[in-house]
Amino acid sequence: MSESAIQLVTEVPGPRSREIVARREAATPQGAAKLTGIAVESGNGARVVDVDGNQLLDLAGGIGVLAVGHCPEGVSRALSEQAQRLIHMCAIVASYEPYVEVAERLNALTPGDFPKKTLLTNTGAEAVEAAVGLARAHTGRQGVVVFEGAYHGRSNLTMAMTSKFALFKKGFGPFAPEVYRFPFPNLYRRPDGMSEERYVETQCARLDEGFISIVDPAHVAAVVVEPVQGEGGFVPAPVSWLRRLRELCDAHGMLLVADEVQCGFGRTGRLFAIEHAEVVPDLLTTAKSLAAGMPLGAVTGRAEVMDSVHPGGLGGTYSGNPLACVAALEAMRIISQPDFLARAQQLGERVRTRLLKIQSEHPDLVGDVRGLGPMLAMEIVKDAASRTPCVDTTAAINAESLSRGVITIRAGLYSNCVRFLPPLNIDDGEIDEALEIVAQAVASVAARRREA
């Protein structure tokens, strides 16, 4: 038997972690979220070592950032070499080749057989906000359609676009206007007795109705959708529903924006999640795994749309920083390889099989297992019949997994999903070990719940 990847020498969190977290709490505002109580010293691949010397397996992946794992050799080397040459210039002041190469590569990789251009940003929220601005400039319209369960960022506009109020928006209003929210099809929460096919048909009909009862399509610049909702609980958009959305955009001159910040770059087993539906968006936003942990976002889309804004209307001091760009070039090189994407698909099948087994063992606790490829979540409920969200149990599973050496985090509109975003190059032994720990954690929490 191979050596365990998890090596615990103290309780988790350990004393040094608790000390650093206490310092953090004293020095930073309580609103700056932290989902675990550990402090990390180093990471490699799917493994991290905390400041107490415990080696853990990371299934959170920096919230979807680490598709190529912690500190991949090629990215680390590219960063080191670039740091010796040029750390910052500002693309507003002058050009540098890595900036141009990232844009060229994104233009080539993203869906659509038409001329494209790319704008580089610092974050996913900036990319989404820029996409809306570009759509407004191109169409001369103001309206933006988004969906229930959506998460698009923490700027004022993207918070207005985000659905989950209590966690992300409470106390921060007023928010940007001209944002219109439509229903999003969640197969798990369809009416009892309704088939999946019939439910999706009704949701497609609600799209048509929404462009009468909620907003006139002639007022809409952009329809912004996550092909797989991230914070919303890893809910995939049904293929026929996405295709109907594309048809409506074409019919009414609205731009379709795919927010692939979390679900892009191999996370679903395809380079981009919207490729599963064979739908081509007008604009596509990326970030997270784009640059392997360096801060970089992007909007890529139709050249005529990208050129709609006057010179000087786009840009930022740090956008497309040289270090972030070389990291992105190496990350994109790795992720776009057919073997890497094939491995991601295999990983997704392996993880789904294990999660479904956990669900079969605890059907009144794990209500649903869903996602695309290796972007998967378990929805935790009070019982199978009611499907009532159970937030406390979700938190307990994450805490129990952490104490046993596996990092998992929550998701979902109700914060009742355990989400899995492992590095896509995690090996079979590591993922099997990690999921066995998750299974043990679920069993332990289920036993405590029965006793209570």
Secondary structure, 3 states (H helix, E strand, C coil): CCCCCCECCCCCCCHHHHHHHHHHHHHCCCCCCCCCCCCEEEEEECEEEECCCCEEEECCHHHHCCCCCECCHHHHHHHHHHHCCCCCCCCCCCCCHHHHHHHHHHHHHCCCCCCEEEEEECCHHHHHHHHHHHHHHHHCCCEEEEECCCCCCCCHHHHHHCCCHHHHCCCCCCCCCCEEEECCCCHHHCCCCCCHHHHHHHHHHHHHHHHHHCCCHHHEEEEEECCECCCCCCCECCHHHHHHHHHHHHHHCCEEEEECCCCCCCCCCCCCHHHHHCCCCCEEEECHHHHCCCCCEEEEEEHHHHCCCCCCCCCCCCCCCHHHHHHHHHHHHHHCCHHHHHHHHHHHHHHHHHHHHHHHHCCCCEEEEEEECCEEEEEEECCCCCCCECHHHHHHHHHHHHHCCEECEEECCCCCEEEECCCCCCCHHHHHHHHHHHHHHHHHHHHHHHHC
